[in-house]
Amino acid sequence: MKISEQTTGELIRQKRLKLRLTQEQLTAKLNEILPSHQYLERTAISRWEKDKHYPRPHHRSALELVLGMKLKDPPLQVDTSISYINSLDHMEALLIERLQGCKELWFSSATT
Protein backbone atom coordinates (compact mmCIF):
# COMPACT_ATOMS: atom_id res chain seq x y z
CA MET A 1 0.00 0.00 0.00
CA LYS A 2 1.31 3.41 -0.91
CA ILE A 3 1.58 5.86 1.97
CA SER A 4 0.46 8.72 -0.29
CA GLU A 5 -2.85 7.01 -1.16
CA GLN A 6 -5.81 8.81 0.34
CA THR A 7 -8.51 6.93 2.17
CA THR A 8 -12.10 7.04 0.97
CA GLY A 9 -12.97 9.36 3.86
CA GLU A 10 -10.19 11.77 2.95
CA LEU A 11 -11.37 11.82 -0.67
CA ILE A 12 -14.96 12.56 0.39
CA ARG A 13 -13.84 15.41 2.67
CA GLN A 14 -11.48 16.84 0.06
CA LYS A 15 -14.19 16.89 -2.64
CA ARG A 16 -16.78 18.36 -0.23
CA LEU A 17 -14.40 21.17 0.69
CA LYS A 18 -13.51 21.77 -2.96
CA LEU A 19 -17.23 22.26 -3.63
CA ARG A 20 -17.33 24.64 -0.63
CA LEU A 21 -19.96 22.58 1.16
CA THR A 22 -20.29 22.13 4.89
CA GLN A 23 -21.24 18.70 6.19
CA GLU A 24 -24.73 20.10 6.86
CA GLN A 25 -25.05 21.38 3.29
CA LEU A 26 -23.89 18.08 1.84
CA THR A 27 -26.38 16.26 4.05
CA ALA A 28 -29.19 18.51 2.82
CA LYS A 29 -28.26 17.91 -0.83
CA LEU A 30 -28.16 14.16 -0.28
CA ASN A 31 -31.52 14.16 1.52
CA GLU A 32 -33.07 16.04 -1.43
CA ILE A 33 -32.40 13.08 -3.71
CA LEU A 34 -32.69 10.17 -1.27
CA PRO A 35 -36.07 8.56 -0.54
CA SER A 36 -37.46 9.63 2.83
CA HIS A 37 -36.87 6.18 4.37
CA GLN A 38 -33.14 6.57 3.63
CA TYR A 39 -32.88 9.90 5.48
CA LEU A 40 -29.33 10.81 6.37
CA GLU A 41 -27.98 12.76 9.35
CA ARG A 42 -24.90 14.99 9.29
CA THR A 43 -23.10 12.64 11.65
CA ALA A 44 -23.00 10.03 8.86
CA ILE A 45 -20.90 12.41 6.76
CA SER A 46 -18.55 12.88 9.71
CA ARG A 47 -18.20 9.10 10.18
CA TRP A 48 -17.48 8.61 6.48
CA GLU A 49 -14.86 11.36 6.45
CA LYS A 50 -13.18 9.92 9.55
CA ASP A 51 -13.18 6.48 7.91
CA LYS A 52 -15.29 5.05 10.71
CA HIS A 53 -17.96 3.80 8.30
CA TYR A 54 -18.31 3.32 4.56
CA PRO A 55 -21.42 4.68 2.79
CA ARG A 56 -24.13 2.09 2.20
CA PRO A 57 -24.91 1.43 -1.48
CA HIS A 58 -27.91 3.80 -1.68
CA HIS A 59 -26.00 6.57 0.12
CA ARG A 60 -22.90 5.86 -1.95
CA SER A 61 -24.65 6.39 -5.29
CA ALA A 62 -26.24 9.63 -4.08
CA LEU A 63 -22.90 10.81 -2.71
CA GLU A 64 -21.15 10.05 -6.01
CA LEU A 65 -23.83 12.03 -7.85
CA VAL A 66 -23.67 15.08 -5.57
CA LEU A 67 -19.87 15.14 -5.35
CA GLY A 68 -19.37 14.29 -9.03
CA MET A 69 -16.85 11.56 -8.25
CA LYS A 70 -16.55 7.79 -8.19
CA LEU A 71 -15.74 6.29 -4.79
CA LYS A 72 -13.42 3.36 -4.28
CA ASP A 73 -15.05 -0.02 -3.99
CA PRO A 74 -16.12 -0.85 -0.45
CA PRO A 75 -13.81 -3.03 1.57
CA LEU A 76 -14.56 -6.72 1.46
CA GLN A 77 -16.42 -8.16 4.38
CA VAL A 78 -14.59 -11.03 5.96
CA ASP A 79 -16.39 -14.33 6.26
CA THR A 80 -17.35 -14.63 9.90
CA SER A 81 -17.71 -18.42 9.93
CA ILE A 82 -14.51 -18.72 11.98
CA SER A 83 -15.40 -17.34 15.36
CA TYR A 84 -12.56 -18.65 17.45
CA ILE A 85 -8.83 -18.60 16.75
CA ASN A 86 -6.73 -20.35 19.37
CA SER A 87 -3.17 -19.70 18.21
CA LEU A 88 -1.07 -16.82 16.94
CA ASP A 89 0.08 -18.96 13.99
CA HIS A 90 -3.53 -19.55 12.94
CA MET A 91 -4.33 -15.83 13.32
CA GLU A 92 -1.28 -14.83 11.29
CA ALA A 93 -2.09 -17.28 8.49
CA LEU A 94 -5.70 -16.13 8.34
CA LEU A 95 -4.73 -12.45 8.25
CA ILE A 96 -2.16 -12.99 5.51
CA GLU A 97 -4.67 -14.97 3.44
CA ARG A 98 -7.48 -12.43 3.86
CA LEU A 99 -5.34 -9.34 3.24
CA GLN A 100 -3.92 -10.44 -0.12
CA GLY A 101 -4.41 -7.54 -2.54
CA CYS A 102 -6.00 -5.37 0.13
CA LYS A 103 -5.65 -1.63 -0.55
CA GLU A 104 -7.83 -0.30 2.24
CA LEU A 105 -8.77 -1.75 5.60
CA TRP A 106 -11.73 -0.66 7.74
CA PHE A 107 -12.23 -1.44 11.38
CA SER A 108 -15.39 -1.07 13.36
CA SER A 109 -15.69 -1.30 17.09
CA ALA A 110 -18.71 -2.85 18.69
CA THR A 111 -19.65 -3.30 22.27
CA THR A 112 -21.50 -6.36 23.41
N, CA, C and O atoms as a Tinker XYZ file with bonds, in Angstrom:
   448  protein
     1  N      0.851000   -1.179000    0.000000    73     2
     2  CA     0.000000    0.000000    0.000000    64     1     3
     3  C      0.886000    1.227000    0.000000    63     2     4     5
     4  O      1.852000    1.302000    0.758000    81     3
     5  N      0.564000    2.178000   -0.837000    73     3     6
     6  CA     1.314000    3.409000   -0.911000    64     5     7
     7  C      0.891000    4.339000    0.216000    63     6     8     9
     8  O     -0.300000    4.504000    0.481000    81     7
     9  N      1.859000    4.937000    0.870000    73     7    10
    10  CA     1.578000    5.858000    1.967000    64     9    11
    11  C      0.807000    7.071000    1.461000    63    10    12    13
    12  O     -0.034000    7.612000    2.179000    81    11
    13  N      1.086000    7.505000    0.229000    73    11    14
    14  CA     0.465000    8.719000   -0.290000    64    13    15
    15  C     -0.994000    8.523000   -0.709000    63    14    16    17
    16  O     -1.689000    9.503000   -0.977000    81    15
    17  N     -1.471000    7.274000   -0.771000    73    15    18
    18  CA    -2.851000    7.015000   -1.165000    64    17    19
    19  C     -3.816000    7.550000   -0.122000    63    18    20    21
    20  O     -3.652000    7.307000    1.074000    81    19
    21  N     -4.817000    8.275000   -0.580000    73    19    22
    22  CA    -5.813000    8.811000    0.343000    64    21    23
    23  C     -6.881000    7.771000    0.626000    63    22    24    25
    24  O     -7.208000    6.946000   -0.227000    81    23
    25  N     -7.415000    7.823000    1.828000    73    23    26
    26  CA    -8.512000    6.931000    2.168000    64    25    27
    27  C     -9.787000    7.453000    1.518000    63    26    28    29
    28  O     -9.833000    8.585000    1.037000    81    27
    29  N    -10.808000    6.624000    1.510000    73    27    30
    30  CA   -12.102000    7.044000    0.973000    64    29    31
    31  C    -12.627000    8.254000    1.731000    63    30    32    33
    32  O    -13.139000    9.195000    1.124000    81    31
    33  N    -12.504000    8.234000    3.057000    73    31    34
    34  CA   -12.968000    9.361000    3.863000    64    33    35
    35  C    -12.259000   10.658000    3.523000    63    34    36    37
    36  O    -12.884000   11.715000    3.446000    81    35
    37  N    -10.952000   10.574000    3.320000    73    35    38
    38  CA   -10.193000   11.770000    2.951000    64    37    39
    39  C    -10.630000   12.306000    1.593000    63    38    40    41
    40  O    -10.708000   13.518000    1.394000    81    39
    41  N    -10.914000   11.400000    0.660000    73    39    42
    42  CA   -11.370000   11.820000   -0.667000    64    41    43
    43  C    -12.739000   12.505000   -0.592000    63    42    44    45
    44  O    -12.975000   13.511000   -1.261000    81    43
    45  N    -13.634000   11.954000    0.225000    73    43    46
    46  CA   -14.957000   12.557000    0.392000    64    45    47
    47  C    -14.813000   13.963000    0.962000    63    46    48    49
    48  O    -15.404000   14.911000    0.445000    81    47
    49  N    -14.036000   14.095000    2.016000    73    47    50
    50  CA   -13.843000   15.407000    2.666000    64    49    51
    51  C    -13.207000   16.406000    1.708000    63    50    52    53
    52  O    -13.639000   17.555000    1.619000    81    51
    53  N    -12.180000   15.962000    0.995000    73    51    54
    54  CA   -11.483000   16.843000    0.061000    64    53    55
    55  C    -12.432000   17.367000   -1.023000    63    54    56    57
    56  O    -12.418000   18.555000   -1.344000    81    55
    57  N    -13.251000   16.480000   -1.581000    73    55    58
    58  CA   -14.187000   16.886000   -2.635000    64    57    59
    59  C    -15.269000   17.809000   -2.077000    63    58    60    61
    60  O    -15.655000   18.781000   -2.728000    81    59
    61  N    -15.764000   17.504000   -0.860000    73    59    62
    62  CA   -16.777000   18.362000   -0.234000    64    61    63
    63  C    -16.229000   19.768000   -0.030000    63    62    64    65
    64  O    -16.910000   20.753000   -0.316000    81    63
    65  N    -15.006000   19.860000    0.462000    73    63    66
    66  CA   -14.399000   21.171000    0.692000    64    65    67
    67  C    -14.133000   21.905000   -0.623000    63    66    68    69
    68  O    -14.284000   23.124000   -0.703000    81    67
    69  N    -13.737000   21.159000   -1.647000    73    67    70
    70  CA   -13.510000   21.765000   -2.962000    64    69    71
    71  C    -14.800000   22.383000   -3.510000    63    70    72    73
    72  O    -14.771000   23.408000   -4.191000    81    71
    73  N    -15.927000   21.742000   -3.201000    73    71    74
    74  CA   -17.230000   22.261000   -3.628000    64    73    75
    75  C    -17.762000   23.339000   -2.673000    63    74    76    77
    76  O    -18.847000   23.883000   -2.877000    81    75
    77  N    -16.981000   23.637000   -1.632000    73    75    78
    78  CA   -17.332000   24.638000   -0.630000    64    77    79
    79  C    -18.653000   24.314000    0.077000    63    78    80    81
    80  O    -19.511000   25.174000    0.276000    81    79
    81  N    -18.773000   23.049000    0.442000    73    79    82
    82  CA   -19.959000   22.584000    1.159000    64    81    83
    83  C    -19.586000   22.233000    2.588000    63    82    84    85
    84  O    -18.541000   21.631000    2.835000    81    83
    85  N    -20.438000   22.609000    3.524000    73    83    86
    86  CA   -20.291000   22.129000    4.895000    64    85    87
    87  C    -20.878000   20.723000    4.949000    63    86    88    89
    88  O    -21.547000   20.287000    4.012000    81    87
    89  N    -20.629000   20.025000    6.034000    73    87    90
    90  CA   -21.241000   18.705000    6.187000    64    89    91
    91  C    -22.763000   18.836000    6.194000    63    90    92    93
    92  O    -23.459000   17.989000    5.634000    81    91
    93  N    -23.280000   19.881000    6.818000    73    91    94
    94  CA   -24.734000   20.104000    6.860000    64    93    95
    95  C    -25.294000   20.332000    5.457000    63    94    96    97
    96  O    -26.351000   19.802000    5.114000    81    95
    97  N    -24.587000   21.117000    4.650000    73    95    98
    98  CA   -25.054000   21.384000    3.287000    64    97    99
    99  C    -25.018000   20.125000    2.430000    63    98   100   101
   100  O    -25.932000   19.877000    1.644000    81    99
   101  N    -23.970000   19.338000    2.581000    73    99   102
   102  CA   -23.892000   18.078000    1.839000    64   101   103
   103  C    -25.022000   17.145000    2.262000    63   102   104   105
   104  O    -25.640000   16.490000    1.424000    81   103
   105  N    -25.287000   17.088000    3.551000    73   103   106
   106  CA   -26.385000   16.259000    4.050000    64   105   107
   107  C    -27.710000   16.693000    3.434000    63   106   108   109
   108  O    -28.503000   15.856000    3.002000    81   107
   109  N    -27.948000   17.990000    3.394000    73   107   110
   110  CA   -29.194000   18.508000    2.821000    64   109   111
   111  C    -29.315000   18.130000    1.346000    63   110   112   113
   112  O    -30.386000   17.718000    0.899000    81   111
   113  N    -28.234000   18.265000    0.595000    73   111   114
   114  CA   -28.258000   17.912000   -0.831000    64   113   115
   115  C    -28.540000   16.418000   -1.024000    63   114   116   117
   116  O    -29.297000   16.029000   -1.913000    81   115
   117  N    -27.925000   15.597000   -0.183000    73   115   118
   118  CA   -28.164000   14.160000   -0.284000    64   117   119
   119  C    -29.604000   13.814000    0.062000    63   118   120   121
   120  O    -30.224000   12.989000   -0.608000    81   119
   121  N    -30.141000   14.443000    1.108000    73   119   122
   122  CA   -31.521000   14.161000    1.516000    64   121   123
   123  C    -32.542000   14.636000    0.489000    63   122   124   125
   124  O    -33.666000   14.135000    0.461000    81   123
   125  N    -32.167000   15.597000   -0.356000    73   123   126
   126  CA   -33.067000   16.036000   -1.434000    64   125   127
   127  C    -33.284000   14.939000   -2.466000    63   126   128   129
   128  O    -34.352000   14.858000   -3.072000    81   127
   129  N    -32.282000   14.098000   -2.669000    73   127   130
   130  CA   -32.404000   13.076000   -3.714000    64   129   131
   131  C    -32.648000   11.666000   -3.168000    63   130   132   133
   132  O    -33.020000   10.764000   -3.919000    81   131
   133  N    -32.441000   11.479000   -1.870000    73   131   134
   134  CA   -32.685000   10.166000   -1.266000    64   133   135
   135  C    -34.162000   10.004000   -0.911000    63   134   136   137
   136  O    -34.809000   10.980000   -0.532000    81   135
   137  N    -34.705000    8.801000   -1.026000    73   135   138
   138  CA   -36.066000    8.564000   -0.545000    64   137   139
   139  C    -36.145000    8.853000    0.957000    63   138   140   141
   140  O    -35.147000    8.729000    1.666000    81   139
   141  N    -37.308000    9.231000    1.430000    73   139   142
   142  CA   -37.457000    9.633000    2.835000    64   141   143
   143  C    -37.064000    8.532000    3.819000    63   142   144   145
   144  O    -36.601000    8.836000    4.919000    81   143
   145  N    -37.236000    7.265000    3.453000    73   143   146
   146  CA   -36.871000    6.178000    4.370000    64   145   147
   147  C    -35.353000    5.955000    4.441000    63   146   148   149
   148  O    -34.880000    5.153000    5.246000    81   147
   149  N    -34.600000    6.660000    3.607000    73   147   150
   150  CA   -33.139000    6.571000    3.635000    64   149   151
   151  C    -32.527000    7.872000    4.164000    63   150   152   153
   152  O    -31.373000    8.186000    3.874000    81   151
   153  N    -33.302000    8.615000    4.932000    73   151   154
   154  CA   -32.877000    9.902000    5.481000    64   153   155
   155  C    -31.496000    9.781000    6.119000    63   154   156   157
   156  O    -31.175000    8.786000    6.770000    81   155
   157  N    -30.708000   10.799000    5.919000    73   155   158
   158  CA   -29.329000   10.813000    6.370000    64   157   159
   159  C    -29.117000   11.951000    7.358000    63   158   160   161
   160  O    -29.663000   13.039000    7.176000    81   159
   161  N    -28.337000   11.712000    8.392000    73   159   162
   162  CA   -27.985000   12.763000    9.348000    64   161   163
   163  C    -26.554000   13.210000    9.093000    63   162   164   165
   164  O    -25.756000   12.463000    8.527000    81   163
   165  N    -26.232000   14.426000    9.511000    73   163   166
   166  CA   -24.905000   14.991000    9.294000    64   165   167
   167  C    -23.815000   14.116000    9.896000    63   166   168   169
   168  O    -22.712000   14.041000    9.354000    81   167
   169  N    -24.108000   13.462000   10.996000    73   167   170
   170  CA   -23.099000   12.636000   11.652000    64   169   171
   171  C    -22.611000   11.496000   10.750000    63   170   172   173
   172  O    -21.490000   11.017000   10.915000    81   171
   173  N    -23.438000   11.063000    9.806000    73   171   174
   174  CA   -23.005000   10.026000    8.864000    64   173   175
   175  C    -21.859000   10.548000    8.004000    63   174   176   177
   176  O    -20.894000    9.828000    7.747000    81   175
   177  N    -21.962000   11.793000    7.562000    73   175   178
   178  CA   -20.898000   12.411000    6.759000    64   177   179
   179  C    -19.597000   12.430000    7.573000    63   178   180   181
   180  O    -18.525000   12.096000    7.068000    81   179
   181  N    -19.716000   12.824000    8.829000    73   179   182
   182  CA   -18.549000   12.877000    9.709000    64   181   183
   183  C    -17.912000   11.491000    9.849000    63   182   184   185
   184  O    -16.690000   11.362000    9.778000    81   183
   185  N    -18.728000   10.465000   10.044000    73   183   186
   186  CA   -18.199000    9.104000   10.183000    64   185   187
   187  C    -17.522000    8.641000    8.901000    63   186   188   189
   188  O    -16.486000    7.978000    8.953000    81   187
   189  N    -18.099000    8.983000    7.750000    73   187   190
   190  CA   -17.479000    8.613000    6.478000    64   189   191
   191  C    -16.123000    9.289000    6.332000    63   190   192   193
   192  O    -15.133000    8.658000    5.963000    81   191
   193  N    -16.099000   10.593000    6.632000    73   191   194
   194  CA   -14.863000   11.357000    6.445000    64   193   195
   195  C    -13.769000   10.923000    7.421000    63   194   196   197
   196  O    -12.582000   11.056000    7.122000    81   195
   197  N    -14.157000   10.411000    8.568000    73   195   198
   198  CA   -13.180000    9.921000    9.548000    64   197   199
   199  C    -12.860000    8.446000    9.325000    63   198   200   201
   200  O    -12.148000    7.830000   10.118000    81   199
   201  N    -13.391000    7.885000    8.241000    73   199   202
   202  CA   -13.180000    6.478000    7.909000    64   201   203
   203  C    -13.653000    5.538000    8.996000    63   202   204   205
   204  O    -13.072000    4.472000    9.200000    81   203
   205  N    -14.707000    5.929000    9.694000    73   203   206
   206  CA   -15.288000    5.052000   10.713000    64   205   207
   207  C    -16.357000    4.154000   10.107000    63   206   208   209
   208  O    -16.611000    3.066000   10.623000    81   207
   209  N    -16.978000    4.584000    9.036000    73   207   210
   210  CA   -17.964000    3.799000    8.300000    64   209   211
   211  C    -17.766000    4.045000    6.817000    63   210   212   213
   212  O    -17.126000    5.017000    6.415000    81   211
   213  N    -18.316000    3.162000    6.014000    73   211   214
   214  CA   -18.312000    3.317000    4.563000    64   213   215
   215  C    -19.760000    3.511000    4.131000    63   214   216   217
   216  O    -20.642000    2.816000    4.636000    81   215
   217  N    -20.032000    4.441000    3.207000    73   215   218
   218  CA   -21.421000    4.683000    2.794000    64   217   219
   219  C    -22.098000    3.413000    2.269000    63   218   220   221
   220  O    -21.519000    2.653000    1.493000    81   219
   221  N    -23.332000    3.210000    2.713000    73   219   222
   222  CA   -24.131000    2.086000    2.203000    64   221   223
   223  C    -24.408000    2.330000    0.725000    63   222   224   225
   224  O    -24.312000    3.467000    0.262000    81   223
   225  N    -24.751000    1.281000   -0.024000    73   223   226
   226  CA   -24.909000    1.430000   -1.479000    64   225   227
   227  C    -25.828000    2.575000   -1.911000    63   226   228   229
   228  O    -25.481000    3.319000   -2.828000    81   227
   229  N    -26.999000    2.735000   -1.268000    73   227   230
   230  CA   -27.909000    3.801000   -1.679000    64   229   231
   231  C    -27.347000    5.178000   -1.342000    63   230   232   233
   232  O    -27.555000    6.128000   -2.096000    81   231
   233  N    -26.641000    5.300000   -0.225000    73   231   234
   234  CA   -25.998000    6.569000    0.117000    64   233   235
   235  C    -24.792000    6.815000   -0.782000    63   234   236   237
   236  O    -24.511000    7.948000   -1.173000    81   235
   237  N    -24.092000    5.748000   -1.097000    73   235   238
   238  CA   -22.899000    5.864000   -1.946000    64   237   239
   239  C    -23.249000    6.424000   -3.319000    63   238   240   241
   240  O    -22.569000    7.326000   -3.808000    81   239
   241  N    -24.296000    5.904000   -3.942000    73   239   242
   242  CA   -24.650000    6.386000   -5.287000    64   241   243
   243  C    -25.098000    7.845000   -5.246000    63   242   244   245
   244  O    -24.775000    8.615000   -6.150000    81   243
   245  N    -25.838000    8.230000   -4.208000    73   243   246
   246  CA   -26.244000    9.635000   -4.076000    64   245   247
   247  C    -25.032000   10.521000   -3.825000    63   246   248   249
   248  O    -24.939000   11.618000   -4.375000    81   247
   249  N    -24.121000   10.062000   -3.014000    73   247   250
   250  CA   -22.904000   10.814000   -2.706000    64   249   251
   251  C    -22.056000   11.004000   -3.962000    63   250   252   253
   252  O    -21.541000   12.096000   -4.202000    81   251
   253  N    -21.910000    9.955000   -4.757000    73   251   254
   254  CA   -21.152000   10.053000   -6.006000    64   253   255
   255  C    -21.790000   11.062000   -6.952000    63   254   256   257
   256  O    -21.090000   11.809000   -7.635000    81   255
   257  N    -23.114000   11.083000   -6.992000    73   255   258
   258  CA   -23.828000   12.026000   -7.848000    64   257   259
   259  C    -23.612000   13.466000   -7.389000    63   258   260   261
   260  O    -23.279000   14.336000   -8.194000    81   259
   261  N    -23.801000   13.713000   -6.109000    73   259   262
   262  CA   -23.673000   15.079000   -5.574000    64   261   263
   263  C    -22.229000   15.574000   -5.661000    63   262   264   265
   264  O    -21.990000   16.728000   -6.014000    81   263
   265  N    -21.272000   14.711000   -5.341000    73   263   266
   266  CA   -19.873000   15.139000   -5.352000    64   265   267
   267  C    -19.239000   15.076000   -6.740000    63   266   268   269
   268  O    -18.167000   15.638000   -6.964000    81   267
   269  N    -19.904000   14.392000   -7.668000    73   267   270
   270  CA   -19.367000   14.288000   -9.027000    64   269   271
   271  C    -18.086000   13.475000   -9.065000    63   270   272   273
   272  O    -17.147000   13.826000   -9.780000    81   271
   273  N    -18.042000   12.400000   -8.306000    73   271   274
   274  CA   -16.851000   11.563000   -8.255000    64   273   275
   275  C    -17.245000   10.110000   -8.057000    63   274   276   277
   276  O    -18.348000    9.812000   -7.600000    81   275
   277  N    -16.339000    9.214000   -8.404000    73   275   278
   278  CA   -16.547000    7.788000   -8.190000    64   277   279
   279  C    -15.755000    7.392000   -6.958000    63   278   280   281
   280  O    -14.557000    7.662000   -6.875000    81   279
   281  N    -16.416000    6.752000   -5.998000    73   279   282
   282  CA   -15.743000    6.292000   -4.790000    64   281   283
   283  C    -15.075000    4.952000   -5.039000    63   282   284   285
   284  O    -15.458000    4.199000   -5.935000    81   283
   285  N    -14.071000    4.674000   -4.230000    73   283   286
   286  CA   -13.420000    3.362000   -4.282000    64   285   287
   287  C    -14.438000    2.299000   -3.925000    63   286   288   289
   288  O    -15.436000    2.576000   -3.258000    81   287
   289  N    -14.183000    1.090000   -4.368000    73   287   290
   290  CA   -15.045000   -0.021000   -3.991000    64   289   291
   291  C    -15.004000   -0.209000   -2.484000    63   290   292   293
   292  O    -13.972000    0.020000   -1.855000    81   291
   293  N    -16.119000   -0.624000   -1.905000    73   291   294
   294  CA   -16.118000   -0.846000   -0.454000    64   293   295
   295  C    -15.177000   -1.981000   -0.090000    63   294   296   297
   296  O    -14.915000   -2.873000   -0.897000    81   295
   297  N    -14.674000   -1.935000    1.132000    73   295   298
   298  CA   -13.807000   -3.032000    1.566000    64   297   299
   299  C    -14.592000   -4.326000    1.631000    63   298   300   301
   300  O    -15.796000   -4.322000    1.888000    81   299
   301  N    -13.912000   -5.420000    1.400000    73   299   302
   302  CA   -14.560000   -6.723000    1.456000    64   301   303
   303  C    -14.905000   -7.072000    2.889000    63   302   304   305
   304  O    -14.146000   -6.788000    3.816000    81   303
   305  N    -16.051000   -7.686000    3.054000    73   303   306
   306  CA   -16.420000   -8.161000    4.382000    64   305   307
   307  C    -15.841000   -9.548000    4.559000    63   306   308   309
   308  O    -15.956000  -10.406000    3.683000    81   307
   309  N    -15.226000   -9.749000    5.688000    73   307   310
   310  CA   -14.588000  -11.035000    5.964000    64   309   311
   311  C    -15.640000  -12.049000    6.388000    63   310   312   313
   312  O    -16.545000  -11.743000    7.164000    81   311
   313  N    -15.506000  -13.242000    5.870000    73   311   314
   314  CA   -16.388000  -14.331000    6.255000    64   313   315
   315  C    -16.269000  -14.538000    7.765000    63   314   316   317
   316  O    -15.167000  -14.696000    8.291000    81   315
   317  N    -17.381000  -14.536000    8.439000    73   315   318
   318  CA   -17.354000  -14.631000    9.897000    64   317   319
   319  C    -17.613000  -16.053000   10.384000    63   318   320   321
   320  O    -17.967000  -16.250000   11.547000    81   319
   321  N    -17.441000  -17.051000    9.508000    73   319   322
   322  CA   -17.709000  -18.422000    9.927000    64   321   323
   323  C    -16.701000  -18.913000   10.963000    63   322   324   325
   324  O    -17.014000  -19.807000   11.748000    81   323
   325  N    -15.509000  -18.348000   10.977000    73   323   326
   326  CA   -14.508000  -18.721000   11.982000    64   325   327
   327  C    -14.652000  -17.745000   13.143000    63   326   328   329
   328  O    -14.310000  -16.569000   13.024000    81   327
   329  N    -15.148000  -18.231000   14.239000    73   327   330
   330  CA   -15.403000  -17.335000   15.364000    64   329   331
   331  C    -14.374000  -17.462000   16.472000    63   330   332   333
   332  O    -14.359000  -16.659000   17.405000    81   331
   333  N    -13.521000  -18.457000   16.374000    73   331   334
   334  CA   -12.560000  -18.652000   17.446000    64   333   335
   335  C    -11.215000  -19.052000   16.856000    63   334   336   337
   336  O    -11.117000  -20.032000   16.117000    81   335
   337  N    -10.187000  -18.291000   17.186000    73   335   338
   338  CA    -8.831000  -18.603000   16.749000    64   337   339
   339  C     -8.026000  -18.833000   18.010000    63   338   340   341
   340  O     -7.973000  -17.969000   18.885000    81   339
   341  N     -7.392000  -20.007000   18.109000    73   339   342
   342  CA    -6.734000  -20.350000   19.367000    64   341   343
   343  C     -5.218000  -20.324000   19.332000    63   342   344   345
   344  O     -4.571000  -20.768000   20.280000    81   343
   345  N     -4.632000  -19.803000   18.234000    73   343   346
   346  CA    -3.172000  -19.699000   18.207000    64   345   347
   347  C     -2.751000  -18.499000   17.368000    63   346   348   349
   348  O     -3.457000  -18.082000   16.450000    81   347
   349  N     -1.586000  -17.955000   17.703000    73   347   350
   350  CA    -1.065000  -16.821000   16.936000    64   349   351
   351  C     -0.722000  -17.240000   15.510000    63   350   352   353
   352  O     -0.896000  -16.455000   14.578000    81   351
   353  N     -0.237000  -18.468000   15.329000    73   351   354
   354  CA     0.084000  -18.960000   13.988000    64   353   355
   355  C     -1.163000  -19.004000   13.111000    63   354   356   357
   356  O     -1.125000  -18.601000   11.949000    81   355
   357  N     -2.271000  -19.494000   13.673000    73   355   358
   358  CA    -3.535000  -19.553000   12.940000    64   357   359
   359  C     -4.007000  -18.140000   12.592000    63   358   360   361
   360  O     -4.456000  -17.894000   11.473000    81   359
   361  N     -3.907000  -17.214000   13.546000    73   359   362
   362  CA    -4.327000  -15.831000   13.324000    64   361   363
   363  C     -3.477000  -15.198000   12.223000    63   362   364   365
   364  O     -4.005000  -14.537000   11.328000    81   363
   365  N     -2.174000  -15.399000   12.290000    73   363   366
   366  CA    -1.276000  -14.828000   11.287000    64   365   367
   367  C     -1.591000  -15.365000    9.888000    63   366   368   369
   368  O     -1.659000  -14.599000    8.927000    81   367
   369  N     -1.781000  -16.670000    9.778000    73   367   370
   370  CA    -2.089000  -17.282000    8.491000    64   369   371
   371  C     -3.406000  -16.759000    7.926000    63   370   372   373
   372  O     -3.508000  -16.482000    6.731000    81   371
   373  N     -4.403000  -16.627000    8.779000    73   371   374
   374  CA    -5.704000  -16.132000    8.343000    64   373   375
   375  C     -5.606000  -14.679000    7.878000    63   374   376   377
   376  O     -6.173000  -14.316000    6.847000    81   375
   377  N     -4.900000  -13.863000    8.624000    73   375   378
   378  CA    -4.732000  -12.455000    8.245000    64   377   379
   379  C     -3.994000  -12.314000    6.918000    63   378   380   381
   380  O     -4.404000  -11.537000    6.056000    81   379
   381  N     -2.919000  -13.057000    6.756000    73   379   382
   382  CA    -2.157000  -12.992000    5.507000    64   381   383
   383  C     -3.029000  -13.413000    4.328000    63   382   384   385
   384  O     -3.011000  -12.775000    3.275000    81   383
   385  N     -3.789000  -14.486000    4.511000    73   383   386
   386  CA    -4.674000  -14.965000    3.441000    64   385   387
   387  C     -5.722000  -13.922000    3.079000    63   386   388   389
   388  O     -5.944000  -13.642000    1.901000    81   387
   389  N     -6.369000  -13.345000    4.096000    73   387   390
   390  CA    -7.478000  -12.430000    3.857000    64   389   391
   391  C     -7.039000  -11.052000    3.371000    63   390   392   393
   392  O     -7.839000  -10.330000    2.776000    81   391
   393  N     -5.797000  -10.677000    3.609000    73   391   394
   394  CA    -5.344000   -9.339000    3.237000    64   393   395
   395  C     -4.617000   -9.299000    1.893000    63   394   396   397
   396  O     -4.107000   -8.250000    1.502000    81   395
   397  N     -4.564000  -10.413000    1.191000    73   395   398
   398  CA    -3.918000  -10.438000   -0.119000    64   397   399
   399  C     -4.612000   -9.444000   -1.052000    63   398   400   401
   400  O     -5.822000   -9.529000   -1.257000    81   399
   401  N     -3.864000   -8.519000   -1.608000    73   399   402
   402  CA    -4.415000   -7.541000   -2.542000    64   401   403
   403  C     -5.223000   -6.433000   -1.888000    63   402   404   405
   404  O     -5.839000   -5.626000   -2.584000    81   403
   405  N     -5.233000   -6.382000   -0.586000    73   403   406
   406  CA    -6.001000   -5.369000    0.133000    64   405   407
   407  C     -5.353000   -4.002000   -0.043000    63   406   408   409
   408  O     -4.143000   -3.860000    0.133000    81   407
   409  N     -6.151000   -2.998000   -0.388000    73   407   410
   410  CA    -5.646000   -1.633000   -0.550000    64   409   411
   411  C     -6.181000   -0.708000    0.525000    63   410   412   413
   412  O     -5.653000    0.385000    0.731000    81   411
   413  N     -7.217000   -1.139000    1.203000    73   411   414
   414  CA    -7.832000   -0.300000    2.237000    64   413   415
   415  C     -8.457000   -1.225000    3.270000    63   414   416   417
   416  O     -9.090000   -2.220000    2.915000    81   415
   417  N     -8.283000   -0.903000    4.531000    73   415   418
   418  CA    -8.767000   -1.750000    5.605000    64   417   419
   419  C     -9.615000   -0.908000    6.544000    63   418   420   421
   420  O     -9.185000    0.160000    6.979000    81   419
   421  N    -10.816000   -1.381000    6.860000    73   419   422
   422  CA   -11.729000   -0.656000    7.735000    64   421   423
   423  C    -11.951000   -1.471000    8.990000    63   422   424   425
   424  O    -12.124000   -2.688000    8.933000    81   423
   425  N    -11.946000   -0.794000   10.119000    73   423   426
   426  CA   -12.232000   -1.443000   11.382000    64   425   427
   427  C    -13.469000   -0.798000   11.986000    63   426   428   429
   428  O    -13.714000    0.396000   11.813000    81   427
   429  N    -14.211000   -1.577000   12.668000    73   427   430
   430  CA   -15.389000   -1.072000   13.362000    64   429   431
   431  C    -15.358000   -1.633000   14.763000    63   430   432   433
   432  O    -15.066000   -2.811000   14.969000    81   431
   433  N    -15.660000   -0.790000   15.719000    73   431   434
   434  CA   -15.694000   -1.299000   17.086000    64   433   435
   435  C    -17.146000   -1.510000   17.479000    63   434   436   437
   436  O    -18.036000   -0.746000   17.107000    81   435
   437  N    -17.350000   -2.552000   18.229000    73   435   438
   438  CA   -18.708000   -2.849000   18.694000    64   437   439
   439  C    -18.622000   -3.272000   20.141000    63   438   440   441
   440  O    -17.680000   -3.947000   20.557000    81   439
   441  N    -19.604000   -2.870000   20.888000    73   439   442
   442  CA   -19.652000   -3.305000   22.274000    64   441   443
   443  C    -20.756000   -4.338000   22.409000    63   442   444   445
   444  O    -21.801000   -4.249000   21.764000    81   443
   445  N    -20.506000   -5.297000   23.245000    73   443   446
   446  CA   -21.498000   -6.359000   23.414000    64   445   447
   447  C    -22.129000   -6.280000   24.780000    63   446   448
   448  O    -22.991000   -7.094000   25.109000    81   447
